[in-house]
Amino acid sequence: MKYIKRYTITGLILFVSACASTFDSTFDYNRDVDFSTLKTYNWVQEPKRSEQKQQTNILIKQAVSAELDKKGLQQSPTKADFAIALYFGSKNKITRKSGSTRLYYYGKSGGDAYNISDDRQGSLTIDFFEPSSKKFIWRGTTQAELKGVNTEEERINIINGAVKSILQNFPPPVKK
């Protein structure tokens, strides 16, 4: 009986980790900026978006604000040290993988087999810049496969994971 529980728990852990998206995040920053002076931020005025994109925008802003709050930064609509702009979207990603298996039927070779997959790829970029001069301060970006993201809870989880992955590199590491 204890083996059944152990295998069930192990299988559940493997299943959950297989379903979790991994994020390939990158960042860049202005080496002339003293990041210790940045304490407050505000959001840039954004163009009108579709209702679904507006909802996604709100979820991303909530996730970014929560992560920045953990780092001791506060939103300030009047006097911000930096402004934040968001760029996000998704597209279909079609992948064709050639198989090394030859198809045989009735003693004849039929050619190579192909595996074609149509997945949804999402991307998110977060830009920080100086509000008055529009001078670049910091940029983080990530991409993730959106396959199997169907519910609102799954959307929130993937957005939170993407934002956390990006902002783990903010502020950038101090070089000595």
N, C-alpha and C positions, 0 to 999 in steps of 0.2 A: 504494500500500500504506500509506504514512504517513497518507493521508487516512482510510482505513478505521480505523486505530488511533485517530486523533484523534476521529472521530465515535463510535466505540465507547466511548471513555473519557468523552466529553462526555455521551453517552446514559446511561451508567452513573451518572455524577454526578447528572444530572437525575432519574433514577429513584430513587436513594437519598434525595435531598433531598425528593422528592415523597412518599416513604413515611414520612419522619420526622415525628413529631407535633410540632405547635407547641403551646406552653403559654401560656395567658393567665393569668399570675400576678398576684396583688395581695397587699398586706400592709398592716398597721396596727400601731401600737405605742403604748405608754404613754410620753408625752413626759417624764414625771417620773423615768424609770428611767435610771440611769447604766450603759450597756451595757458599759463598760470594766471594771466590777466582776464581770461574769458570767464565771466560769471553769469551773464544773462543772454537770452536769445529771444528772437521773435520769428514768426513765419512770414515768408514773402506773400504778397497778394498773388493769387493764382487765377488762371483763366477759368471760365465756366467749364465744368465737366459734366459728363452724363451722370445719371443718378447712381449707377453702379460704381463708376470711378470715384464719385464724390464719397460714397460710403467707404470704399477702400482707402481713399485719402484720409478720412477721419480715423480709421483704424490704424493707419501707419503713423499719423500724428500722435495718437494716444500712446502707441508703443515707443516712439522716439522720445516723447515727453517723459514717460516713465523711466526710460533708460538714462536720460540726461539728469533727471531728478535724483537717481541713485548716485550720480557723479557729483552732486552738489550744485548743479546749474538750475537756474530758474527762468521761467518765461517772463518777459517784461515787454508789454506792448508799447511803452513810451520810450525807454532808453535801453536798447539792446546792444551788447558788445558784438554780436554776430547775428546774421539772418540765416534762415534755413530754407532751402528749396528742395522739393521732392520730384523725382522723375521715376515713373514706374509703368510697367506694361507687361504684356504677355504675347507670345506668338506660338504658332504650331512649329514643332521641330520634327521633321521627317527624317528618319534614319534608315539607311539600307545597309544591311550587313550581308556580305557574301558568305555563303556556307561552303565548306570544303566537301560537302557530301554531294555525290553525283546521284541523280535520280535514275533508278533502273526499273524498267517495266517490260515485261515479256521478253527479257533478255537483251533489251536495247538501252543505251545510255540516253538520258533525256536532258543533260546539262546541269549546271550548278543550281543549287537551291538558294533563295534569298529570304531573309527575314526583314520585313519592313515594319517599322513601328512609327506611330504618329503620336507624339507626346506634346504636352503643353509646357513651354519654358517661360518662367517669369523672371523679371529683372527689376531691381530697385537700386536707385542712386540717391544718395543724400549729400547735398552740397552745403557747406558753411562758407559764408563770405562776409566781408566788412560791409555793413549796411549803406553807408554813404558813398564810398568809392567803388563798391562792387568788387573789391579786391579778393581774390581767391584765398581761403584760409585752409580748408580741409575738404576732401571728397572721399566717400566710401561707397562701394558698389558690391552687389552680390547677384547671383543667379541661382535659381533652383527649379527643379522639375516639379510641375504642379499636378502630375498624374495622381489621381485618387483624391484630389482636394474637391470635395463635393458639398460639404456642410459649412455653415457659418463658423462653427467651432474649429473646423479644420483650417479655414481661411485665417481666423484669428491666430491659431497656433503657428501657421507658416509665416505670417507677417511678424509676429513677435520673435520667432526664431531668426528671421532674416535681419530684422533691426538689431537684435542682440549681437548677431554675428558681425554686422557692419560696425556697430559702435564699440565693440570690444577694443578697437584700434583707435579710439578717441578718448582722451587726447593721445597723440602719438607718443611712443616711448622716448624718453629723454636720453639723448646720446651724451656720454661723458667724455 
